[in-house]
């Protein structure tokens, strides 16, 4: 691959990873916001037969979203940006 093609792929990977980091932050800190309203409605239908979330279930969901958003998605894509930026 020539240098121009490599730089294009590198920047594309960086932009995609930075966008995914933003989504991970939203998942971790705004899991109950309007952004995830549709997801939360489907989760209620599938797991709770369309009843409302119990406060304990909501706390568990928020904790799990924090793990998925913060610990997994954000850190993985920070690593991807670091690898991509240091590739030669």
ZAMARSE-487679 format. One record per residue (C-alpha): residue in three letters; z, x, y. Coordinates in pm, whole numbers, padded with zeros to 5 digits, always signed. Last residue first. Layout:
REM residues N
AlaZXY/...
END
This chain:
REM residues 88
Unk+01055+00453+00334/Unk+01315+00184+00286/Unk+01620+00199+00514/Unk+01547-00124+00701/Unk+01467-00308+00379/Unk+01783-00198+00202/Unk+02003-00292+00499/Unk+01828-00627+00542/Unk+01870-00703+00170/Unk+02239-00607+00184/Unk+02290-00846+00475/Unk+02108-01098+00258/Unk+02351-01061-00028/Unk+02652-01072+00203/Unk+02546-01394+00373/Unk+02447-01580+00056/Unk+02738-01484-00170/Unk+03069-01454+00009/Unk+02999-01663+00311/Unk+02782-01954+00213/Unk+02867-01989-00156/Unk+03235-01910-00107/Unk+03268-02121+00207/Unk+03076-02406+00042/Unk+03326-02389-00247/Unk+03620-02413-00007/Unk+03461-02703+00179/Unk+03393-02884-00148/Unk+03752-02827-00263/Unk+03887-02962+00067/Unk+03658-03265+00038/Unk+03779-03327-00317/Unk+04140-03318-00197/Unk+04062-03552+00094/Unk+03893-03798-00148/Unk+03522-03815-00076/Unk+03394-04168-00028/Unk+03248-04371-00314/Unk+02880-04342-00401/Unk+02936-04303-00778/Unk+03154-03995-00719/Unk+02949-03707-00857/Unk+02587-03812-00813/Unk+02617-04062-00530/Unk+02873-03862-00332/Unk+02667-03543-00377/Unk+02360-03729-00252/Unk+02545-03833+00065/Unk+02679-03480+00118/Unk+02333-03329+00091/Unk+02193-03582+00339/Unk+02472-03514+00589/Unk+02434-03135+00563/Unk+02302-03076+00916/Unk+02518-03361+01053/Unk+02824-03146+00990/Unk+03050-03137+00685/Unk+02937-02796+00560/Unk+02959-02644+00908/Unk+03140-02315+00856/Unk+03023-02173+00525/Unk+02695-02364+00492/Unk+02602-02298+00854/Unk+02683-01928+00816/Unk+02470-01919+00501/Unk+02183-02084+00686/Unk+02201-01814+00952/Unk+02205-01544+00684/Unk+01897-01711+00536/Unk+01716-01673+00867/Unk+01816-01306+00880/Unk+01688-01258+00525/Unk+01352-01423+00600/Unk+01314-01215+00916/Unk+01399-00893+00733/Unk+01169-00966+00439/Unk+00880-01039+00678/Unk+00959-00720+00868/Unk+00939-00510+00551/Unk+00628-00687+00425/Unk+00447-00623+00756/Unk+00570-00263+00768/Unk+00437-00200+00418/Unk+00100-00355+00500/Unk+00063-00134+00808/Unk+00173+00178+00617/Unk-00085+00133+00343/Unk+00000+00000+00000/
END
